[in-house]
Amino acid sequence: MDIARIRAQFPALDHGVAHFDGPGGSQTPRRVADAVAATLTAGLANRGTVTEAERRAEAVTLGARAAMADLLGADPGGIVFGRSMTQITFDVARTFAQAWGPGDEVVVTRLDHDANIRPWVIAAERAGATVRWLDFDPATAELGDVGTVLSDRTRMVAVTAASNLFGTRPDVPAIARAAHDAGALVYVDAVHLAAHSPVDMAELGADLLACSPYKFFGPHLGALAASPALLETLRPDKLLPSSDAVPERFELGTLPYEMLAGVTAAVDFIADLASSDPDRRTRVTESMTAVEEHEDRLLQRLLEELGALEGVRLHGSPARRTPTVLFDVDGHTGREVYEHLATRGVNAPASHFYAIEASRHAGLGDAGAVRAGIAPYTCDEDVNRLVSAVSELLSSGS
């Protein structure tokens, strides 16, 4: 990867800030912003085939479905867009719960972001179903054996493909196989994985997979991927005149066409990071493989150099992880570390980051810790600045 070329495409980096806040939302390349603006000002109407504005909205929508399918190894006919991953998951959980009742079981994990926990917990409780929790080792942040919480009454297993707090990448394919053997479906939160690794729904064994384009250079919205056949079996709440076709029946109201154009631009940007293959899915896979190699190298540097500082405590040591580091500095609250780093032009916030169950289970309470996330545009100098700023704080003693 040509890091200098990649960084030059992000106007936000011109401000000289080292952005380790990517897990909360990446920075945006110029071509994505241009695509949003061009679509918004080109003339839009509701989707249709009569006017140019209608046809443009139709083409933008289908283009975004195709782009997300190429990113996730999915069927474009099963791509659903919504306001956010959280909103989509609430909608999907309510819809599935229509068929649940007493005796049915739903599995959630304490490693997950709350967006892949609370919608299922609430839906299950309202249906009278039982929620079963899969825990993780607080020391390593490794997920436990899903077999201990499965039964022939399990209807859904909701699991993260990568923890946004510790970076842990559970063995989702193995979890999916066990869940399917028990007769359950698998809902995978790929929000934190899609920004760092090639994603293939079939390889993961996901029946439904959700992500957020704003975590991988796109606009603020959410997306769901599933097979059209599975979506056909679901009857979500909708307006009477709204389309009953799949995937439209899951999309409430008019889609944000300009944001969808930004999604396509973001996927095209990813595809061009480190590949020139004529097939976009192949380019995406090759580019994200290169991203993973680049980020893993910087991750090892960051882990080693922060770990070598006396007074820094790293949380979690998963065997397989995204480039995400959670840490504390002795004698300082997470907020104090966060604020000090900001004065040095380093953005690395402190929180539980909505992984509230994970933070509590790991003994970090609701305060959480400082999180540094590496992105494709992160460079060695960014790592130097972060480590130097932490070292300075330790040396100052204040």
C-alpha positions in Angstrom: 0.0 0.0 0.0 1.2 3.5 -0.9 0.4 5.2 2.4 1.4 8.6 1.3 -1.0 8.3 -1.7 -3.8 7.1 0.5 -3.3 9.8 3.2 -3.4 12.5 0.5 -7.0 11.6 -0.3 -8.2 12.5 3.2 -8.7 16.2 3.7 -9.1 15.8 7.5 -5.5 14.6 7.7 -4.4 18.1 6.5 -5.1 19.4 10.0 -2.1 17.4 11.3 -4.1 15.2 13.8 -3.2 11.6 14.4 -6.5 9.9 14.2 -6.8 6.8 16.4 -10.5 7.3 16.7 -11.4 5.2 13.6 -13.4 2.6 15.6 -15.9 5.3 16.3 -16.0 6.4 12.7 -13.3 6.8 10.1 -12.2 9.9 8.3 -13.7 10.4 4.8 -11.8 10.5 1.5 -12.5 13.4 -0.9 -14.1 11.2 -3.5 -16.8 10.0 -1.1 -17.7 13.6 -0.2 -17.7 14.5 -3.9 -20.1 11.6 -4.7 -22.5 12.7 -2.0 -22.5 16.3 -3.1 -22.8 15.5 -6.8 -25.7 13.2 -6.3 -27.5 15.6 -3.9 -27.3 18.4 -6.5 -27.8 16.5 -9.7 -31.6 16.3 -9.5 -33.3 13.6 -7.5 -36.8 12.2 -7.1 -38.3 9.1 -5.7 -37.2 6.0 -7.5 -38.8 5.3 -10.8 -38.4 5.0 -14.5 -40.1 8.0 -16.1 -38.0 11.1 -15.3 -34.2 11.4 -15.3 -34.3 12.3 -11.6 -36.3 9.1 -10.9 -33.9 7.0 -12.9 -30.9 8.5 -11.1 -32.3 7.6 -7.7 -33.0 4.1 -9.0 -29.5 3.7 -10.3 -27.9 5.1 -7.2 -29.9 2.6 -5.0 -29.0 -0.4 -7.1 -25.4 0.7 -7.4 -25.1 0.9 -3.6 -26.6 -2.6 -3.1 -24.1 -4.0 -5.7 -21.2 -2.2 -4.0 -22.1 -3.5 -0.5 -22.6 -7.0 -2.0 -19.0 -6.8 -3.4 -17.7 -5.6 0.0 -19.3 -8.4 2.0 -19.5 -11.3 -0.5 -23.3 -11.1 -0.4 -26.3 -11.0 -2.7 -27.2 -7.5 -3.8 -30.9 -8.5 -3.6 -30.4 -9.0 0.1 -28.8 -5.7 1.0 -31.0 -3.5 3.3 -30.1 0.1 4.2 -31.2 1.9 7.3 -30.4 4.9 9.5 -27.8 2.9 11.5 -26.8 -0.6 12.3 -28.6 -0.2 15.7 -31.8 0.8 14.0 -31.7 -2.1 11.6 -30.9 -4.6 14.3 -33.8 -3.4 16.5 -36.1 -3.7 13.4 -34.9 -7.2 12.6 -35.0 -8.4 16.2 -38.6 -7.2 16.6 -39.5 -9.0 13.3 -38.0 -12.3 14.3 -39.5 -12.1 17.8 -43.0 -12.2 16.2 -42.5 -16.0 16.0 -40.9 -16.5 19.4 -42.5 -17.5 22.7 -41.9 -19.1 26.0 -39.4 -21.9 25.8 -37.5 -20.3 22.9 -34.0 -19.1 23.5 -31.7 -16.3 22.1 -27.9 -16.2 22.7 -26.0 -13.0 23.0 -22.4 -12.4 24.1 -20.9 -10.0 26.7 -18.2 -9.2 24.2 -20.6 -7.4 21.8 -21.4 -3.8 21.3 -24.8 -3.2 22.9 -26.3 -2.7 19.4 -26.0 -6.5 19.0 -27.2 -7.2 22.5 -30.0 -5.0 23.7 -32.3 -5.3 20.6 -32.2 -9.1 21.1 -32.7 -8.9 24.8 -35.6 -6.6 24.6 -37.3 -8.5 21.8 -36.8 -11.8 23.6 -38.2 -10.5 26.9 -41.3 -9.1 25.2 -41.9 -12.4 23.5 -41.4 -14.4 26.7 -38.3 -16.1 25.3 -35.1 -16.8 27.4 -31.9 -14.9 26.9 -28.7 -16.9 27.4 -25.3 -15.2 27.8 -22.0 -16.3 26.4 -19.2 -14.8 28.5 -15.5 -14.1 27.7 -12.3 -14.4 29.7 -11.7 -11.0 31.3 -8.0 -11.5 31.1 -7.6 -12.4 27.5 -10.9 -11.1 26.1 -11.4 -14.4 24.4 -15.0 -15.7 23.9 -16.0 -18.9 25.6 -17.5 -22.1 24.1 -20.8 -21.4 22.5 -21.8 -25.0 22.9 -22.4 -24.3 26.6 -25.3 -22.0 25.8 -26.9 -23.7 22.8 -29.9 -26.0 22.9 -32.6 -27.3 20.5 -34.7 -24.3 21.6 -32.1 -21.7 20.4 -33.6 -19.6 17.7 -30.9 -16.9 17.2 -27.2 -16.5 18.1 -26.1 -12.8 17.9 -22.3 -12.5 17.9 -19.7 -10.0 16.9 -17.1 -10.6 14.2 -14.7 -8.3 16.0 -15.0 -6.6 19.4 -15.0 -2.8 19.1 -13.5 -2.6 22.6 -10.7 -5.2 22.6 -10.4 -6.0 18.9 -11.1 -9.7 19.6 -12.0 -11.7 16.5 -14.0 -14.8 17.7 -14.1 -17.9 15.6 -17.4 -17.0 14.0 -17.4 -19.8 11.5 -17.1 -22.4 14.3 -19.8 -20.5 16.3 -22.1 -20.5 13.2 -21.6 -24.2 12.6 -22.6 -25.0 16.2 -25.6 -22.7 16.0 -26.8 -24.2 12.7 -26.4 -27.7 14.1 -28.7 -26.6 16.9 -31.2 -25.3 14.4 -30.5 -21.6 15.1 -29.8 -18.6 12.9 -26.7 -16.4 13.2 -26.7 -12.6 13.2 -23.2 -11.2 12.9 -22.2 -7.7 13.8 -19.4 -6.9 11.3 -19.2 -3.2 12.1 -15.7 -3.4 13.5 -14.5 -6.1 11.2 -15.4 -4.7 7.8 -13.0 -1.8 8.3 -10.0 -4.0 8.8 -10.3 -7.3 7.0 -11.9 -9.0 3.9 -15.4 -10.1 4.7 -17.2 -13.1 3.2 -20.7 -13.9 4.6 -20.5 -17.5 3.4 -17.1 -18.1 5.0 -18.4 -16.6 8.3 -21.5 -18.7 8.2 -23.6 -15.6 8.8 -27.3 -15.8 8.0 -27.6 -12.0 8.6 -24.7 -9.6 8.8 -24.8 -5.9 9.7 -22.3 -3.1 9.3 -21.9 0.6 9.2 -20.4 2.3 6.1 -19.1 5.3 8.2 -16.7 3.0 9.9 -15.0 2.3 6.5 -14.8 5.8 4.9 -18.5 6.1 4.0 -21.5 8.2 5.1 -23.4 7.8 8.4 -25.9 5.0 7.8 -26.2 1.2 8.4 -26.5 -1.8 6.1 -27.7 -5.4 6.5 -26.8 -8.3 4.3 -28.9 -11.5 4.1 -30.1 -13.9 1.5 -33.2 -12.7 -0.3 -34.8 -16.1 0.4 -34.4 -15.5 4.2 -35.8 -12.0 4.0 -38.8 -13.2 2.1 -39.8 -15.2 5.2 -39.9 -12.1 7.4 -42.8 -9.7 7.7 -41.6 -6.4 9.2 -43.9 -3.6 10.2 -44.4 -1.3 7.3 -46.7 1.3 5.8 -49.6 0.0 3.7 -48.6 1.6 0.4 -44.9 0.8 0.9 -43.3 -1.8 -1.4 -43.6 -5.4 -0.1 -40.7 -6.5 -2.3 -37.4 -7.6 -0.8 -35.3 -5.8 0.3 -37.5 -2.7 0.1 -40.0 -4.0 2.7 -37.4 -3.5 5.4 -36.5 0.1 4.4 -38.8 2.6 6.1 -39.4 5.8 4.1 -37.4 7.3 1.4 -33.7 6.2 1.2 -31.0 8.8 1.5 -29.9 8.6 -2.1 -26.9 10.9 -1.7 -25.6 8.7 1.2 -26.0 5.6 -0.9 -23.9 7.3 -3.6 -21.3 7.8 -0.9 -21.5 4.1 0.1 -20.6 3.1 -3.5 -17.8 5.6 -3.6 -16.4 4.3 -0.3 -16.4 0.7 -1.6 -14.8 1.8 -4.8 -12.1 3.7 -2.7 -11.5 0.5 -0.8 -11.2 -1.6 -3.9 -8.6 0.8 -5.3 -6.4 0.8 -2.2 -4.0 -1.9 -3.3 -5.4 -3.7 -6.4 -6.1 -3.1 -10.1 -8.0 -6.3 -10.8 -10.9 -5.7 -13.2 -13.4 -7.4 -10.9 -14.4 -5.2 -8.0 -15.0 -8.0 -5.5 -11.5 -9.3 -6.2 -10.1 -5.8 -5.8 -11.9 -5.4 -2.5 -10.5 -8.7 -1.2 -6.9 -8.0 -2.4 -7.0 -4.4 -1.0 -8.4 -5.4 2.4 -5.8 -8.1 2.6 -3.1 -5.5 2.1 -4.9 -3.2 4.7 -4.8 -6.1 7.2 -1.1 -6.6 6.7 -0.3 -2.9 7.1 -2.5 -2.5 10.2 -1.1 -5.7 11.8 2.4 -4.3 11.5 1.5 -1.1 13.2 -0.5 -2.9 15.8 2.5 -5.0 16.8 4.5 -1.8 17.1 1.9 -0.1 19.2 1.4 -3.1 21.5 5.2 -3.5 22.0 5.9 0.1 22.6 3.0 0.9 24.9 3.6 -2.3 26.7 7.2 -1.4 27.4 6.1 1.8 29.2 6.0 1.3 33.0 2.6 2.4 34.2 0.7 1.5 31.0 -1.8 -1.4 31.4 -3.0 -3.1 28.2 -6.4 -4.8 28.4 -7.1 -8.1 26.7 -4.7 -10.3 24.7 -6.8 -12.1 22.1 -5.0 -14.4 19.7 -6.7 -12.9 16.7 -7.7 -9.3 16.7 -8.3 -6.1 14.8 -5.8 -3.3 15.2 -7.5 -2.0 18.4 -5.6 -1.3 21.7 -7.4 -0.7 25.0 -5.2 0.7 27.8 -5.0 2.6 31.0 -2.2 4.8 32.4 -1.5 4.5 36.1 -2.4 7.6 38.1 -4.7 9.0 35.5 -8.3 8.5 34.6 -9.1 7.6 31.0 -10.6 11.0 30.5 -7.3 12.7 31.6 -5.3 10.6 29.2 -7.8 11.3 26.4 -7.5 15.1 27.1 -3.7 15.0 27.3 -3.4 13.2 24.0 -5.8 15.7 22.4 -3.4 18.6 23.4 -0.7 16.7 21.4 -2.8 16.3 18.3 -3.6 12.7 19.0 -7.2 11.6 19.0 -7.7 8.5 21.1 -10.9 8.7 23.2 -11.7 7.0 26.5 -15.1 5.2 27.1 -16.8 1.9 27.2 -17.8 2.7 23.5 -21.2 1.2 23.9 -19.7 -2.2 24.7 -21.0 -1.7 28.2 -21.4 -5.4 29.0 -17.8 -6.1 27.9 -16.4 -3.1 29.9 -18.2 -4.2 33.0 -17.3 -7.9 32.6 -13.6 -7.0 32.2 -13.7 -5.0 35.5 -13.5 -1.6 33.8 -16.9 -0.5 34.9 -18.8 2.1 33.0 -15.7 4.3 32.5 -14.0 1.9 30.2 -10.5 2.8 29.1 -8.5 4.6 26.4 -8.9 3.1 22.9 -6.5 3.5 20.1 -7.6 2.2 16.8 -5.4 1.9 13.7 -6.9 2.6 10.2 -5.6 2.2 6.7 -4.4 5.8 6.7 -2.5 5.4 10.0 1.3 5.8 9.6 4.4 5.1 11.6 4.6 8.7 12.6 1.1 8.6 14.1 2.2 5.6 16.3 5.3 7.6 17.3 3.2 10.5 18.4 0.8 8.4 20.4 3.6 6.6 22.3 5.5 9.8 22.8 2.5 11.5 24.3 1.7 8.7 26.7 5.4 8.6 27.7 5.3 12.3 28.3 2.3 12.0 30.6 4.0 9.3 32.6 7.1 11.4 33.0 5.2 14.5 34.1 3.5 12.6 36.9 0.6 15.0 36.6 
